[in-house]
Amino acid sequence: MTVDAVHEPFRTQLTVRLREGRSLLGADLPGPCTFTSGSGVDILWMGPDEYLVLAGPGRQAELEAALRDEGAAAVTDVSAQRNVFRLTGSHAADVLAHGCSIDLEVSPPGTCVQTLLARTGIVLMVREEGFTVLVRQSFSDYFTAWLADASLEYVS
């Protein structure tokens, strides 16, 4: 198999608004259209003063408290808003290209964009070992059906 899709359920997702700062939770803040990782979290740039903290399951309370201690202007738990999928394999970019207009061949690891995939709003993270796709809960069934269809030609 040259495409592997894994659902990562129950991931902690916190929207954070900042007035100022250079780091969160021990990781440097990312610039536009990028994400940074550190201390077991990914921090995604979502807008000029908005970040999404992505972490393992069940870390909401711990991270909310830490973010408030660091002076975050607002912290909102949005863990139930999106499902998280990890795509890996030699044809993962080819599958995404079936429905996404982002040129993944020139998108280096660390890229993070909000875009459309098959008419579904997603957050796409480019990693060294593949891609992470965050899709709204209400579009999750559609996304998985689309993904299965788009992957057919790459599955041996």
N, C-alpha and C positions, 0 to 999 in steps of 0.2 A: 504494500500500500504506500502510495507516495503523498497522500494527504491524510492528516489525522486531525480530527476535531474533538476537543474535550470540553465538556461543560464543567465550569468551576462554580458550583452552587454556594450560596450563602456568603459570598465575599462581602467584607465590610466596605462600604462606600460612604464617604462623608464629603459633602460640599462645604468648602471653607472660603470665607470672604476675609480678606486682609486689607488693612489700611496701609501697612508698611511691613517690611521685613525682608530678610534674605534667605531664610531657611525655615523649614517646618520639620519637627520630629527628627532632627539631626540630618536632614537631607537638604541640599541646596534647592531653592525654588527654580522651577524650569522656566525657560523663556517661551515666547509664543510658539505654538504648534509643536511642543516637545513635552517629554516627561522625564523625571529623575527618579532614581530608586535609592533606598538606603533604610537601614533599621527595620527591615521587613515590610516596608511600604513603598508603593509607587505614588508619586505626586504628579498629577496631570494638569497642565495649563488649560483652563477652560475659557478664560477671558482675562482682561486687564487686572482685575482684582479677585478673580475666582479660580479656585483650584479644586480638584477632586482627589481625595486621598483614598487609595485602593489598598486593602490589606486582607489578610486571611480572615476566615470566619470567626465571629464572636468577639471581635476587638473593638466594637463600637464604643462602649462606656470608657474603656481605658484610653482610647485615642481622643475621644471628645474631651475628656478631662485634661489630657496633655495639651491639646490644641488651645483650650481656653486659658490654661496656664501660660501658654506662649503668647497670648494676647490677640488671638483671632477675633475679628469683629463679629463673626457669626459662624456657627457650625451646625449643619443640618444633616441628620442621618437619612441618606437616600438609598440605603442598602437594598430595599425591596423594589426600587425603581427599575433597575437594569439587571439582566442576566449577563454573565461573563463566559465567553468561549475562548479557548486557546486553539489556534490553527498552526500546525507545523507540518513539515514534509516538503519535499522538493517541488511540489506543485501548489503549495498553499497560496502563493502570490497569483498563480494562474487562475485558481478558483475565484479569488477575490476580484480579479480583473474582469470576470464575467458580469459583474454588477456594480463595480465601483470605478469612478472616474479618476481617482488618485493614481498617479504614476508611481507604482511601488518599486520600480527598478531604480528610481533616483531618490527614494525616500530612505534615508539612513536609519539605522537603529536609534531609538530615542525619539522618533517622530510620533506625534500624537495629534490626530485631527478629528474634528466632527464633520461627518460627511454622510452621503446617502449610499446605501448598498441595496440594490434592487428595490428602490423607492422606500427604503426603511432607514430612518435616522439612526446612525451608529456613532460610537466613539471607537476609532481605530488606533491601536498602538503597534508600532513596528519595533520588534525585538530582534536580538541577535539570532534567536532560535525559531523565529516565526512571528506570529501576530496574535494580539489579544483584541477581541471584538466585544464591546459592550453594547447590548441591544436592549431597547425598552421592553419591559416585561410583556406588555400587550402585543408586541410584534414577535415574540420569541418563537411561537409555533410556526409562523410564516417564515421566519429566518431559518429555522432548522430544516424545514421542507425545501426552501430555496437552496440551502447549502448542500443538502443531499443530492438534489438534482444537478447543481453546478459541478459537483465532485465526481459524478458518474464516469466521465471519460478518463479520469486520472486514477481510478481504482482498478487494480489488476486482480 
